[in-house]
Each structure stands twice: as structure tokens, then as C-alpha cells.
Amino acid sequence: MKVSSKGQITIPKDIRVQLGITPGEKVKFEESKQGFILKRVPESAFPDEDLKADSPLTENTAEALKLTRGQLK
């Protein structure tokens, strides 16, 4: 594999298939005595991402944020 100027690599298709990696999934590298190991990261490992809203803030939410930041009078 060749590393791009942005430090990115392309995981070959046969490896993605073997590991069950699909577009948008997260992976990690773990160091071992033999080198590094590529592993899939289960979605549940990122609980904060499960809390992201699918819709924009409502006025009430925006007002609450302003209030907590001391921006409302």
C-alpha cells in the first residue's frame, strides 16, 4: 500500500471483505510484537456519536444554550 500526501491508505478489497469493513465504518490499528494489527471498531465503541441529532437545533434548544452561556437577557 502507498500512503497518500494526507497520510491516508486504501485497504485492499479482499481485506475489507475478510474483516467485514464497509464504507463509513471506523477501524483502528493496534500495536503488537509483530507490528500493527488492523481491527474493525464496533459502533457501540462511540457512544457520543449515537447522541448526535439528525435535525438542526430548535429555537428552544438554541435559547437554552444561550441561557447557559449567559447570552440571554
Secondary structure, DSSP 8 states (H G I E B T S, - for coil): ----TTS-----HHHHHHHT--TT-EEEEEEETTEEEEEEE-GGG-HHHHT--SS---HHHHHHHHHHTT---
